[in-house]
Amino acid sequence: MAYQIGDECIQCGACAAQCPAEAISEGEDKYVIDADACLGCGACADGCPAGAITEA
């Protein structure tokens, strides 16, 4: 997986809206990235207002 979502996630959904592969979904306490579907493009990290998404 190219990216991961940390505990800083505020569950706003901005990352999911930016993901062209639809690899991000709402988890129990934060959004999660499906490693098999992730393209590694970084669109999610660019769109995260909390800075919660980093390269794995």
PyMOL Python script that loads the backbone (N, CA, C, O; Angstrom):
from pymol import cmd

cmd.read_pdbstr("""\
ATOM      1  N   MET A   1       0.849  -1.182   0.000  1.00  0.00           N
ATOM      2  CA  MET A   1       0.000   0.000   0.000  1.00  0.00           C
ATOM      3  C   MET A   1       0.887   1.236   0.000  1.00  0.00           C
ATOM      4  O   MET A   1       1.869   1.303   0.739  1.00  0.00           O
ATOM      5  N   ALA A   2       0.549   2.185  -0.807  1.00  0.00           N
ATOM      6  CA  ALA A   2       1.356   3.384  -0.908  1.00  0.00           C
ATOM      7  C   ALA A   2       1.027   4.407   0.162  1.00  0.00           C
ATOM      8  O   ALA A   2       1.893   5.192   0.549  1.00  0.00           O
ATOM      9  N   TYR A   3      -0.213   4.417   0.652  1.00  0.00           N
ATOM     10  CA  TYR A   3      -0.635   5.409   1.640  1.00  0.00           C
ATOM     11  C   TYR A   3      -1.390   4.762   2.779  1.00  0.00           C
ATOM     12  O   TYR A   3      -1.956   3.679   2.636  1.00  0.00           O
ATOM     13  N   GLN A   4      -1.391   5.451   3.928  1.00  0.00           N
ATOM     14  CA  GLN A   4      -2.145   4.977   5.083  1.00  0.00           C
ATOM     15  C   GLN A   4      -2.768   6.178   5.779  1.00  0.00           C
ATOM     16  O   GLN A   4      -2.248   7.291   5.692  1.00  0.00           O
ATOM     17  N   ILE A   5      -3.877   5.955   6.466  1.00  0.00           N
ATOM     18  CA  ILE A   5      -4.582   7.016   7.176  1.00  0.00           C
ATOM     19  C   ILE A   5      -4.318   6.864   8.664  1.00  0.00           C
ATOM     20  O   ILE A   5      -4.578   5.815   9.253  1.00  0.00           O
ATOM     21  N   GLY A   6      -3.799   7.927   9.258  1.00  0.00           N
ATOM     22  CA  GLY A   6      -3.447   7.892  10.677  1.00  0.00           C
ATOM     23  C   GLY A   6      -4.593   8.301  11.592  1.00  0.00           C
ATOM     24  O   GLY A   6      -5.699   8.604  11.142  1.00  0.00           O
ATOM     25  N   ASP A   7      -4.299   8.300  12.880  1.00  0.00           N
ATOM     26  CA  ASP A   7      -5.291   8.627  13.897  1.00  0.00           C
ATOM     27  C   ASP A   7      -5.733  10.088  13.857  1.00  0.00           C
ATOM     28  O   ASP A   7      -6.704  10.456  14.519  1.00  0.00           O
ATOM     29  N   GLU A   8      -5.045  10.913  13.102  1.00  0.00           N
ATOM     30  CA  GLU A   8      -5.434  12.320  12.967  1.00  0.00           C
ATOM     31  C   GLU A   8      -6.700  12.498  12.132  1.00  0.00           C
ATOM     32  O   GLU A   8      -7.250  13.597  12.061  1.00  0.00           O
ATOM     33  N   CYS A   9      -7.159  11.426  11.505  1.00  0.00           N
ATOM     34  CA  CYS A   9      -8.345  11.457  10.638  1.00  0.00           C
ATOM     35  C   CYS A   9      -9.543  12.041  11.386  1.00  0.00           C
ATOM     36  O   CYS A   9      -9.861  11.615  12.497  1.00  0.00           O
ATOM     37  N   ILE A  10     -10.204  13.021  10.763  1.00  0.00           N
ATOM     38  CA  ILE A  10     -11.378  13.653  11.364  1.00  0.00           C
ATOM     39  C   ILE A  10     -12.675  13.159  10.718  1.00  0.00           C
ATOM     40  O   ILE A  10     -13.740  13.728  10.960  1.00  0.00           O
ATOM     41  N   GLN A  11     -12.597  12.128   9.914  1.00  0.00           N
ATOM     42  CA  GLN A  11     -13.744  11.484   9.272  1.00  0.00           C
ATOM     43  C   GLN A  11     -14.580  12.453   8.441  1.00  0.00           C
ATOM     44  O   GLN A  11     -15.809  12.403   8.482  1.00  0.00           O
ATOM     45  N   CYS A  12     -13.931  13.323   7.699  1.00  0.00           N
ATOM     46  CA  CYS A  12     -14.649  14.298   6.886  1.00  0.00           C
ATOM     47  C   CYS A  12     -15.038  13.749   5.521  1.00  0.00           C
ATOM     48  O   CYS A  12     -15.971  14.251   4.893  1.00  0.00           O
ATOM     49  N   GLY A  13     -14.329  12.716   5.053  1.00  0.00           N
ATOM     50  CA  GLY A  13     -14.635  12.104   3.769  1.00  0.00           C
ATOM     51  C   GLY A  13     -13.966  12.747   2.567  1.00  0.00           C
ATOM     52  O   GLY A  13     -14.183  12.310   1.437  1.00  0.00           O
ATOM     53  N   ALA A  14     -13.168  13.764   2.782  1.00  0.00           N
ATOM     54  CA  ALA A  14     -12.496  14.441   1.670  1.00  0.00           C
ATOM     55  C   ALA A  14     -11.609  13.477   0.889  1.00  0.00           C
ATOM     56  O   ALA A  14     -11.551  13.543  -0.339  1.00  0.00           O
ATOM     57  N   CYS A  15     -10.928  12.592   1.585  1.00  0.00           N
ATOM     58  CA  CYS A  15     -10.028  11.639   0.923  1.00  0.00           C
ATOM     59  C   CYS A  15     -10.809  10.687   0.010  1.00  0.00           C
ATOM     60  O   CYS A  15     -10.390  10.414  -1.115  1.00  0.00           O
ATOM     61  N   ALA A  16     -11.922  10.195   0.495  1.00  0.00           N
ATOM     62  CA  ALA A  16     -12.730   9.264  -0.290  1.00  0.00           C
ATOM     63  C   ALA A  16     -13.259   9.935  -1.555  1.00  0.00           C
ATOM     64  O   ALA A  16     -13.332   9.309  -2.613  1.00  0.00           O
ATOM     65  N   ALA A  17     -13.622  11.197  -1.444  1.00  0.00           N
ATOM     66  CA  ALA A  17     -14.126  11.939  -2.594  1.00  0.00           C
ATOM     67  C   ALA A  17     -13.035  12.165  -3.636  1.00  0.00           C
ATOM     68  O   ALA A  17     -13.337  12.262  -4.825  1.00  0.00           O
ATOM     69  N   GLN A  18     -11.776  12.249  -3.217  1.00  0.00           N
ATOM     70  CA  GLN A  18     -10.658  12.497  -4.123  1.00  0.00           C
ATOM     71  C   GLN A  18     -10.098  11.238  -4.776  1.00  0.00           C
ATOM     72  O   GLN A  18      -9.409  11.327  -5.792  1.00  0.00           O
ATOM     73  N   CYS A  19     -10.383  10.075  -4.211  1.00  0.00           N
ATOM     74  CA  CYS A  19      -9.769   8.831  -4.682  1.00  0.00           C
ATOM     75  C   CYS A  19     -10.362   8.353  -6.004  1.00  0.00           C
ATOM     76  O   CYS A  19     -11.543   8.010  -6.057  1.00  0.00           O
ATOM     77  N   PRO A  20      -9.555   8.324  -7.086  1.00  0.00           N
ATOM     78  CA  PRO A  20     -10.060   7.886  -8.393  1.00  0.00           C
ATOM     79  C   PRO A  20     -10.333   6.380  -8.458  1.00  0.00           C
ATOM     80  O   PRO A  20     -11.070   5.922  -9.332  1.00  0.00           O
ATOM     81  N   ALA A  21      -9.748   5.618  -7.547  1.00  0.00           N
ATOM     82  CA  ALA A  21      -9.923   4.162  -7.547  1.00  0.00           C
ATOM     83  C   ALA A  21     -11.018   3.713  -6.582  1.00  0.00           C
ATOM     84  O   ALA A  21     -11.312   2.522  -6.480  1.00  0.00           O
ATOM     85  N   GLU A  22     -11.618   4.667  -5.878  1.00  0.00           N
ATOM     86  CA  GLU A  22     -12.642   4.355  -4.869  1.00  0.00           C
ATOM     87  C   GLU A  22     -12.115   3.328  -3.867  1.00  0.00           C
ATOM     88  O   GLU A  22     -12.825   2.398  -3.482  1.00  0.00           O
ATOM     89  N   ALA A  23     -10.868   3.510  -3.453  1.00  0.00           N
ATOM     90  CA  ALA A  23     -10.200   2.575  -2.544  1.00  0.00           C
ATOM     91  C   ALA A  23     -10.351   2.955  -1.077  1.00  0.00           C
ATOM     92  O   ALA A  23      -9.842   2.254  -0.202  1.00  0.00           O
ATOM     93  N   ILE A  24     -11.044   4.059  -0.795  1.00  0.00           N
ATOM     94  CA  ILE A  24     -11.166   4.542   0.575  1.00  0.00           C
ATOM     95  C   ILE A  24     -12.611   4.437   1.035  1.00  0.00           C
ATOM     96  O   ILE A  24     -13.537   4.843   0.333  1.00  0.00           O
ATOM     97  N   SER A  25     -12.782   3.884   2.227  1.00  0.00           N
ATOM     98  CA  SER A  25     -14.123   3.754   2.790  1.00  0.00           C
ATOM     99  C   SER A  25     -14.108   4.144   4.262  1.00  0.00           C
ATOM    100  O   SER A  25     -13.053   4.211   4.892  1.00  0.00           O
ATOM    101  N   GLU A  26     -15.300   4.402   4.796  1.00  0.00           N
ATOM    102  CA  GLU A  26     -15.414   4.800   6.188  1.00  0.00           C
ATOM    103  C   GLU A  26     -15.243   3.592   7.087  1.00  0.00           C
ATOM    104  O   GLU A  26     -15.944   2.589   6.952  1.00  0.00           O
ATOM    105  N   GLY A  27     -14.299   3.706   8.007  1.00  0.00           N
ATOM    106  CA  GLY A  27     -14.060   2.636   8.964  1.00  0.00           C
ATOM    107  C   GLY A  27     -14.764   2.920  10.276  1.00  0.00           C
ATOM    108  O   GLY A  27     -15.626   3.796  10.355  1.00  0.00           O
ATOM    109  N   GLU A  28     -14.395   2.182  11.294  1.00  0.00           N
ATOM    110  CA  GLU A  28     -15.042   2.323  12.596  1.00  0.00           C
ATOM    111  C   GLU A  28     -14.751   3.670  13.253  1.00  0.00           C
ATOM    112  O   GLU A  28     -15.666   4.329  13.747  1.00  0.00           O
ATOM    113  N   ASP A  29     -13.477   4.083  13.261  1.00  0.00           N
ATOM    114  CA  ASP A  29     -13.126   5.352  13.897  1.00  0.00           C
ATOM    115  C   ASP A  29     -12.339   6.286  12.989  1.00  0.00           C
ATOM    116  O   ASP A  29     -11.968   7.386  13.399  1.00  0.00           O
ATOM    117  N   LYS A  30     -12.085   5.857  11.762  1.00  0.00           N
ATOM    118  CA  LYS A  30     -11.411   6.675  10.759  1.00  0.00           C
ATOM    119  C   LYS A  30     -11.626   6.026   9.397  1.00  0.00           C
ATOM    120  O   LYS A  30     -12.071   4.881   9.312  1.00  0.00           O
ATOM    121  N   TYR A  31     -11.313   6.748   8.349  1.00  0.00           N
ATOM    122  CA  TYR A  31     -11.404   6.170   7.005  1.00  0.00           C
ATOM    123  C   TYR A  31     -10.243   5.199   6.805  1.00  0.00           C
ATOM    124  O   TYR A  31      -9.190   5.345   7.425  1.00  0.00           O
ATOM    125  N   VAL A  32     -10.441   4.216   5.944  1.00  0.00           N
ATOM    126  CA  VAL A  32      -9.414   3.209   5.688  1.00  0.00           C
ATOM    127  C   VAL A  32      -9.179   3.074   4.185  1.00  0.00           C
ATOM    128  O   VAL A  32     -10.076   3.319   3.378  1.00  0.00           O
ATOM    129  N   ILE A  33      -7.964   2.681   3.829  1.00  0.00           N
ATOM    130  CA  ILE A  33      -7.582   2.499   2.423  1.00  0.00           C
ATOM    131  C   ILE A  33      -7.460   1.013   2.127  1.00  0.00           C
ATOM    132  O   ILE A  33      -6.782   0.281   2.848  1.00  0.00           O
ATOM    133  N   ASP A  34      -8.118   0.574   1.065  1.00  0.00           N
ATOM    134  CA  ASP A  34      -8.007  -0.808   0.598  1.00  0.00           C
ATOM    135  C   ASP A  34      -6.684  -0.928  -0.159  1.00  0.00           C
ATOM    136  O   ASP A  34      -6.541  -0.394  -1.258  1.00  0.00           O
ATOM    137  N   ALA A  35      -5.743  -1.616   0.423  1.00  0.00           N
ATOM    138  CA  ALA A  35      -4.392  -1.723  -0.147  1.00  0.00           C
ATOM    139  C   ALA A  35      -4.395  -2.333  -1.544  1.00  0.00           C
ATOM    140  O   ALA A  35      -3.571  -1.959  -2.378  1.00  0.00           O
ATOM    141  N   ASP A  36      -5.292  -3.251  -1.810  1.00  0.00           N
ATOM    142  CA  ASP A  36      -5.332  -3.898  -3.119  1.00  0.00           C
ATOM    143  C   ASP A  36      -5.861  -2.976  -4.211  1.00  0.00           C
ATOM    144  O   ASP A  36      -5.517  -3.138  -5.382  1.00  0.00           O
ATOM    145  N   ALA A  37      -6.693  -2.012  -3.834  1.00  0.00           N
ATOM    146  CA  ALA A  37      -7.280  -1.104  -4.816  1.00  0.00           C
ATOM    147  C   ALA A  37      -6.511   0.207  -4.967  1.00  0.00           C
ATOM    148  O   ALA A  37      -6.668   0.906  -5.969  1.00  0.00           O
ATOM    149  N   CYS A  38      -5.688   0.542  -3.987  1.00  0.00           N
ATOM    150  CA  CYS A  38      -4.943   1.810  -4.000  1.00  0.00           C
ATOM    151  C   CYS A  38      -3.996   1.890  -5.195  1.00  0.00           C
ATOM    152  O   CYS A  38      -3.241   0.959  -5.475  1.00  0.00           O
ATOM    153  N   LEU A  39      -4.055   3.027  -5.893  1.00  0.00           N
ATOM    154  CA  LEU A  39      -3.179   3.254  -7.048  1.00  0.00           C
ATOM    155  C   LEU A  39      -1.865   3.920  -6.654  1.00  0.00           C
ATOM    156  O   LEU A  39      -0.920   3.951  -7.443  1.00  0.00           O
ATOM    157  N   GLY A  40      -1.804   4.451  -5.436  1.00  0.00           N
ATOM    158  CA  GLY A  40      -0.597   5.157  -4.995  1.00  0.00           C
ATOM    159  C   GLY A  40      -0.446   6.520  -5.623  1.00  0.00           C
ATOM    160  O   GLY A  40       0.670   7.031  -5.721  1.00  0.00           O
ATOM    161  N   CYS A  41      -1.544   7.128  -6.055  1.00  0.00           N
ATOM    162  CA  CYS A  41      -1.474   8.400  -6.772  1.00  0.00           C
ATOM    163  C   CYS A  41      -1.290   9.612  -5.857  1.00  0.00           C
ATOM    164  O   CYS A  41      -0.783  10.643  -6.299  1.00  0.00           O
ATOM    165  N   GLY A  42      -1.694   9.502  -4.593  1.00  0.00           N
ATOM    166  CA  GLY A  42      -1.528  10.594  -3.650  1.00  0.00           C
ATOM    167  C   GLY A  42      -2.649  11.615  -3.621  1.00  0.00           C
ATOM    168  O   GLY A  42      -2.570  12.590  -2.874  1.00  0.00           O
ATOM    169  N   ALA A  43      -3.689  11.415  -4.414  1.00  0.00           N
ATOM    170  CA  ALA A  43      -4.805  12.362  -4.435  1.00  0.00           C
ATOM    171  C   ALA A  43      -5.455  12.481  -3.063  1.00  0.00           C
ATOM    172  O   ALA A  43      -5.888  13.566  -2.673  1.00  0.00           O
ATOM    173  N   CYS A  44      -5.525  11.395  -2.344  1.00  0.00           N
ATOM    174  CA  CYS A  44      -6.133  11.405  -1.014  1.00  0.00           C
ATOM    175  C   CYS A  44      -5.330  12.272  -0.052  1.00  0.00           C
ATOM    176  O   CYS A  44      -5.902  13.063   0.697  1.00  0.00           O
ATOM    177  N   ALA A  45      -4.021  12.127  -0.070  1.00  0.00           N
ATOM    178  CA  ALA A  45      -3.159  12.906   0.816  1.00  0.00           C
ATOM    179  C   ALA A  45      -3.245  14.392   0.491  1.00  0.00           C
ATOM    180  O   ALA A  45      -3.255  15.230   1.394  1.00  0.00           O
ATOM    181  N   ASP A  46      -3.306  14.716  -0.786  1.00  0.00           N
ATOM    182  CA  ASP A  46      -3.411  16.113  -1.201  1.00  0.00           C
ATOM    183  C   ASP A  46      -4.729  16.732  -0.748  1.00  0.00           C
ATOM    184  O   ASP A  46      -4.780  17.929  -0.468  1.00  0.00           O
ATOM    185  N   GLY A  47      -5.791  15.939  -0.673  1.00  0.00           N
ATOM    186  CA  GLY A  47      -7.100  16.459  -0.324  1.00  0.00           C
ATOM    187  C   GLY A  47      -7.455  16.387   1.145  1.00  0.00           C
ATOM    188  O   GLY A  47      -8.544  16.813   1.530  1.00  0.00           O
ATOM    189  N   CYS A  48      -6.571  15.861   1.979  1.00  0.00           N
ATOM    190  CA  CYS A  48      -6.869  15.692   3.406  1.00  0.00           C
ATOM    191  C   CYS A  48      -6.599  16.976   4.191  1.00  0.00           C
ATOM    192  O   CYS A  48      -5.447  17.398   4.289  1.00  0.00           O
ATOM    193  N   PRO A  49      -7.637  17.609   4.753  1.00  0.00           N
ATOM    194  CA  PRO A  49      -7.421  18.843   5.494  1.00  0.00           C
ATOM    195  C   PRO A  49      -6.725  18.654   6.839  1.00  0.00           C
ATOM    196  O   PRO A  49      -6.194  19.610   7.403  1.00  0.00           O
ATOM    197  N   ALA A  50      -6.727  17.418   7.356  1.00  0.00           N
ATOM    198  CA  ALA A  50      -6.111  17.145   8.651  1.00  0.00           C
ATOM    199  C   ALA A  50      -4.671  16.657   8.527  1.00  0.00           C
ATOM    200  O   ALA A  50      -3.981  16.520   9.537  1.00  0.00           O
ATOM    201  N   GLY A  51      -4.213  16.397   7.325  1.00  0.00           N
ATOM    202  CA  GLY A  51      -2.863  15.882   7.139  1.00  0.00           C
ATOM    203  C   GLY A  51      -2.691  14.493   7.705  1.00  0.00           C
ATOM    204  O   GLY A  51      -1.606  14.129   8.160  1.00  0.00           O
ATOM    205  N   ALA A  52      -3.775  13.705   7.678  1.00  0.00           N
ATOM    206  CA  ALA A  52      -3.770  12.380   8.303  1.00  0.00           C
ATOM    207  C   ALA A  52      -3.257  11.268   7.407  1.00  0.00           C
ATOM    208  O   ALA A  52      -3.077  10.140   7.864  1.00  0.00           O
ATOM    209  N   ILE A  53      -3.018  11.570   6.134  1.00  0.00           N
ATOM    210  CA  ILE A  53      -2.625  10.529   5.189  1.00  0.00           C
ATOM    211  C   ILE A  53      -1.152  10.676   4.826  1.00  0.00           C
ATOM    212  O   ILE A  53      -0.703  11.731   4.376  1.00  0.00           O
ATOM    213  N   THR A  54      -0.417   9.591   5.034  1.00  0.00           N
ATOM    214  CA  THR A  54       1.017   9.594   4.760  1.00  0.00           C
ATOM    215  C   THR A  54       1.389   8.371   3.934  1.00  0.00           C
ATOM    216  O   THR A  54       0.627   7.407   3.850  1.00  0.00           O
ATOM    217  N   GLU A  55       2.549   8.421   3.336  1.00  0.00           N
ATOM    218  CA  GLU A  55       3.051   7.261   2.602  1.00  0.00           C
ATOM    219  C   GLU A  55       3.407   6.173   3.603  1.00  0.00           C
ATOM    220  O   GLU A  55       3.975   6.437   4.663  1.00  0.00           O
ATOM    221  N   ALA A  56       3.062   4.955   3.242  1.00  0.00           N
ATOM    222  CA  ALA A  56       3.323   3.817   4.140  1.00  0.00           C
ATOM    223  C   ALA A  56       4.772   3.390   4.055  1.00  0.00           C
ATOM    224  O   ALA A  56       5.179   2.449   4.738  1.00  0.00           O
TER     225      ALA A  56
END
""", "prot")
cmd.dss("prot")
cmd.show_as("cartoon", "prot")
cmd.util.cbc("prot")
cmd.orient("prot")
